[in-house]
Each structure stands twice: as structure tokens, then as C-alpha cells.
Amino acid sequence: MKWVDKHGKYLGIPTIIGRYKRMVFEALKDGIWKKLNGWKEKLLSRVGKEVLLKSVIQAIPTYLMGVYKFPAGIINDIHSMMARFLWGNNDGSRRISMAIGCFLDANLGWSSSFSWRSIWSSKSLIKEGLLWRIGDGTNVKICQDPWLVNGDSRFMTSPPFDEVQRVSDLIVGD
């Protein structure tokens, strides 16, 4: 009988896990990172990147997840690697997804696609459910933003004032 000095993996799963559980999952993260770096992200559209991420990268840890509960830090690391690949944050520049504010200010345009027209048509429904958290009031426009809690409307219905544009103009400091 052969003596085993180092217990490895059985079916890709570590047979023995000690105290440092995070170290066990480093090999998984390295495998995902190598797979992401092997793809030519500049040649792929955003949709192509999403398909690759969902079909390949999200499938890699499923077998291991069936056996072990992943630490939250590992899941966050995998999500951040996927986000960096999707939004192209490898060249030092920061790219972010379209923020809700940009969406609410966006115009339909002249020759919009069916998808954009469908998304844009939901803007009024989204605006109905939005309510600003005032904070210091510098970001909230008095007449354009839904900031009032009222039974009829969340928008101000009185005529606008030229000298008062934002909620911060209404707040009196001590």
C-alpha cells in the first residue's frame, strides 16, 4: 500500500480543508481569472461578453458550490472579476453601467431600436415609484423631481420660482 503525503482533490474537490478555507477557493478564482484573460474582450460586444460570462464563468463553480458553502468574500471576488471583464476595467479607465439618473434624463431619439423604445416606455412607470431621499437637498430639483410625500402627486404643483431651484435653497441653516 502506498503512503500519501499530500491529499489532493477528488473529482476537482479538495478532500481535506483546514482552517484557511479561503485558500481552498484561490485555485477556483485563479481558474476563472485565467479563463477571463484568455478571451479577447476587445473583439466581443457587450452582449457577447454577457453570454460568455453566464454560460462559462458562472458554470465553473457550480459543482463546488453543490458541496461547499462559499465564503462571501469569494463570491464578491468572482463578481468583481466578471464586472471588470464586462465593463472593460483593465486599461485603468473606469466604465460604469448606465445609472438610473441617466435613464430618467434620456431621450427616445429619432431612429431608436425596438428594444430601446420598449425600455424607454417604462420610464413613466419607474418615475411614479421613485422618491428622493433629500439629504442636504443639493441634488433634488424642486419642480422636476418627485420629492414630496403627498396623496395626489409626488411632484410640486405650485408655480416655480426663479430664485429657488433646488430643495437645498429651501433649507435654512443654523
Sequence and secondary structure as in RCSB ss.txt:
>XXXX:A:sequence
MKWVDKHGKYLGIPTIIGRYKRMVFEALKDGIWKKLNGWKEKLLSRVGKEVLLKSVIQAIPTYLMGVYKFPAGII
NDIHSMMARFLWGNNDGSRRISMAIGCFLDANLGWSSSFSWRSIWSSKSLIKEGLLWRIGDGTNVKICQDPWLVN
GDSRFMTSPPFDEVQRVSDLIVGD
>XXXX:A:secstr
    SS  EETTEES   S HHHHTHHHHHHHHHHHHHS GGGS HHHHHHHHHHTGGGTTHHHHTTS   HHHH
HHHHHHHHHHHHTTTSS       HHHHHH    SS  HHHHHHHHTHHHHHHH     TTSTT BTTTS     
SS SS  S   SS  BGGGT    
